[in-house]
Amino acid sequence: MKKNIIVSPSVLACDYAYAADSLKAVVDAGAEYLHLDIMDGAFVPNLSFGPDFIKALRPHTKAVFDTHLMINDPLRFIDAFVDAGSDIITIHVESCDNVRETLEYIKSKGIKCGVVIKPKTPVSVLEEYLPIIDMILIMSVEPGFGGQSFMPIALDKLREAREMIDKSGYDIDLEVDGGVNLKNVASIIEAGANVIVAGSAVFRAPDPSAAVKALKGE
């Protein structure tokens, strides 16, 4: 099933001192989603922000809040991120032993859920969750830091995930995160991704509107 290309700029790359204005600028430029990377310093070797920051941003935009939990045992914090205004919450299959329970709990809160895999995790582990999820996120860098280079192996993973989704018949978005830029986005879309996470390629672009259009392949 052919899907529209959605751009989800990573808030990690925004100007934190003027976060609300930064977000408004990229949404006005055509970004439908905002990607919120939550890092706990344990599951990944870095810290970012938490639900209070998301809650503070929520009144400033109607964009879809695409919340990516890079944290151990995410079930503990689902309520906080739902209450903060998340529209989609994605969790790593590597982050807990109760992935299905966590996904079902997210769905029970009336929002969308998804699963994420690191570059070395096989796509096949996602198949059992297809009846529950709304999104698959393929990491094209090792999670934890922005500004890394795109790992070409992600293209094979995207193709495999797209084929798996299409065969299943479920309406599932396929997202990619890490090192995406205007030079490689065409191959990423060709491989099957329809939700494109990009940080500095949008937030630090001289013309964010042109950058969003280019990332959509327009």
C-alpha distance (Angstrom), angle and dihedral (degrees) to the residues before:
residue distance angle dihedral
M1 . . .
K2 3.81 . .
K3 3.81 111.3 .
N4 3.77 132.2 -166.6
I5 3.79 115.0 -104.3
I6 3.82 112.3 -109.9
V7 3.80 123.1 -163.9
S8 3.81 116.4 -145.8
P9 3.83 109.1 -175.2
S10 3.80 113.7 -151.4
V11 3.79 109.9 -116.2
L12 3.83 88.6 -150.0
A13 3.81 86.1 80.1
C14 3.81 97.0 51.1
D15 3.80 125.6 104.6
Y16 3.81 100.1 -96.0
A17 3.80 93.0 -160.0
Y18 3.81 88.5 60.4
A19 3.79 99.6 24.6
A20 3.81 98.0 146.6
D21 3.81 91.8 50.3
S22 3.82 91.7 45.5
L23 3.79 91.4 52.3
K24 3.78 92.6 46.9
A25 3.81 90.2 52.3
V26 3.81 94.9 55.5
V27 3.80 93.6 42.3
D28 3.81 89.8 50.4
A29 3.81 85.8 50.2
G30 3.81 90.0 60.8
A31 3.80 106.6 -88.5
E32 3.82 109.5 143.2
Y33 3.82 97.5 -171.0
L34 3.79 135.1 40.0
H35 3.79 116.5 -147.6
L36 3.81 114.1 -140.2
D37 3.80 114.1 -165.1
I38 3.81 112.4 -157.9
M39 3.81 113.7 -165.0
D40 3.79 125.3 -179.2
G41 3.82 103.5 -168.9
A42 3.82 89.3 -117.9
F43 3.81 109.4 64.2
V44 3.81 86.3 36.8
P45 3.81 127.3 19.7
N46 3.78 96.4 -111.7
L47 3.81 142.4 63.3
S48 3.80 126.7 -134.1
F49 3.79 127.1 162.0
G50 3.78 138.2 -53.3
P51 3.80 142.0 -138.4
D52 3.81 94.5 -69.0
F53 3.81 90.7 63.6
I54 3.82 91.2 48.9
K55 3.81 91.0 47.8
A56 3.81 90.0 52.0
L57 3.81 91.1 52.2
R58 3.80 96.6 44.8
P59 3.84 97.8 82.9
H60 3.82 90.9 52.8
T61 3.82 99.2 62.9
K62 3.79 142.7 25.7
A63 3.82 91.5 -150.8
V64 3.79 117.8 127.1
F65 3.81 109.3 -93.3
D66 3.80 105.1 -134.9
T67 3.82 102.2 -166.0
H68 3.81 116.7 -164.5
L69 3.82 112.5 -165.9
M70 3.80 112.1 -152.6
I71 3.79 91.9 175.7
N72 3.78 138.9 112.4
D73 3.81 117.9 -102.1
P74 3.83 94.9 2.9
L75 3.81 94.1 -173.6
R76 3.82 88.3 80.6
F77 3.80 91.7 65.0
I78 3.80 105.4 35.7
D79 3.80 93.9 101.8
A80 3.81 91.7 52.2
F81 3.80 93.5 51.4
V82 3.79 93.3 44.1
D83 3.81 90.5 50.2
A84 3.82 89.6 48.5
G85 3.80 90.0 61.3
S86 3.81 107.1 -94.8
D87 3.82 114.7 163.1
I88 3.81 96.1 -171.6
I89 3.81 127.3 22.4
T90 3.79 120.3 -165.7
I91 3.81 123.0 -168.4
H92 3.81 132.5 -167.3
V93 3.79 117.5 -111.2
E94 3.82 85.7 -143.5
S95 3.82 93.7 57.1
C96 3.81 102.2 72.4
D97 3.79 147.5 5.8
N98 3.81 94.3 -123.5
V99 3.80 101.4 61.1
R100 3.81 95.6 142.4
E101 3.81 93.2 47.0
T102 3.80 90.4 49.8
L103 3.81 93.2 48.7
E104 3.79 91.9 48.2
Y105 3.79 90.1 49.6
I106 3.81 91.6 52.0
K107 3.81 89.7 51.0
S108 3.80 90.6 48.4
K109 3.82 88.0 60.9
G110 3.80 90.2 62.6
I111 3.82 98.8 -108.0
K112 3.81 134.8 103.2
C113 3.80 124.4 -90.0
G114 3.76 136.4 -158.9
V115 3.79 144.8 177.2
V116 3.79 129.3 -123.8
I117 3.79 131.8 -158.3
K118 3.80 130.4 -162.9
P119 3.82 118.7 -127.6
K120 3.82 94.4 -94.3
T121 3.83 96.3 47.3
P122 3.84 114.7 97.6
V123 3.79 118.4 -117.0
S124 3.81 90.0 -131.1
V125 3.83 91.7 76.2
L126 3.81 88.5 69.8
E127 3.79 97.2 60.4
E128 3.80 96.6 86.4
Y129 3.81 90.9 57.5
L130 3.81 97.4 52.7
P131 3.83 94.7 100.5
I132 3.82 90.9 56.3
I133 3.78 107.3 37.0
D134 3.79 135.0 83.5
M135 3.80 96.8 -167.3
I136 3.79 143.3 27.4
L137 3.80 117.2 -155.8
I138 3.80 118.6 -159.5
M139 3.80 113.2 -161.4
S140 3.80 110.7 -139.7
V141 3.82 92.2 -171.8
E142 3.78 132.7 35.1
P143 3.82 103.2 -84.7
G144 3.77 120.6 -112.0
F145 3.79 108.5 65.5
G146 3.78 136.3 51.3
G147 3.79 123.3 -133.8
Q148 3.83 97.7 48.3
S149 3.81 123.5 140.2
F150 3.80 120.6 -100.1
M151 3.82 113.1 -100.3
P152 3.84 109.6 -133.1
I153 3.83 91.1 -145.8
A154 3.80 86.1 74.0
L155 3.81 90.1 72.5
D156 3.82 90.8 63.5
K157 3.79 90.0 46.8
L158 3.80 91.2 50.8
R159 3.80 91.8 50.9
E160 3.80 90.9 48.8
A161 3.80 92.4 47.5
R162 3.81 92.5 46.8
E163 3.80 91.2 51.3
M164 3.81 90.5 48.3
I165 3.82 91.9 50.0
D166 3.79 93.8 46.7
K167 3.81 92.5 48.7
S168 3.80 90.7 49.7
G169 3.80 93.9 56.4
Y170 3.81 91.1 -138.5
D171 3.80 121.5 134.6
I172 3.80 99.4 -118.3
D173 3.79 127.9 154.8
L174 3.80 118.9 -134.3
E175 3.78 114.0 -143.0
V176 3.80 130.7 -172.8
D177 3.81 126.0 -159.8
G178 3.79 130.6 -174.7
G179 3.79 135.4 56.0
V180 3.80 95.0 1.5
N181 3.79 114.0 158.6
L182 3.79 141.6 153.6
K183 3.82 91.6 -85.8
N184 3.81 97.8 57.0
V185 3.80 104.1 27.2
A186 3.82 94.8 92.0
S187 3.82 91.6 60.1
I188 3.80 90.0 44.8
I189 3.80 92.3 54.3
E190 3.80 90.4 44.0
A191 3.82 88.2 54.9
G192 3.81 90.0 58.2
A193 3.80 109.2 -92.8
N194 3.81 116.0 139.4
V195 3.83 100.7 173.9
I196 3.79 112.2 62.4
V197 3.81 120.8 -162.7
A198 3.80 113.4 -160.5
G199 3.78 129.3 162.3
S200 3.78 120.1 -178.0
A201 3.82 90.8 14.9
V202 3.82 86.3 72.8
F203 3.81 109.0 19.8
R204 3.81 93.8 46.4
A205 3.80 98.3 35.8
P206 3.82 116.6 121.9
D207 3.82 87.0 -132.2
P208 3.84 110.7 26.2
S209 3.81 92.2 -174.6
A210 3.80 91.8 56.3
A211 3.81 89.9 45.7
V212 3.81 93.1 52.8
K213 3.81 91.3 48.6
A214 3.80 91.1 49.0
L215 3.81 91.5 49.4
K216 3.80 88.7 52.9
G217 3.78 89.6 52.4
E218 3.80 92.0 -116.1
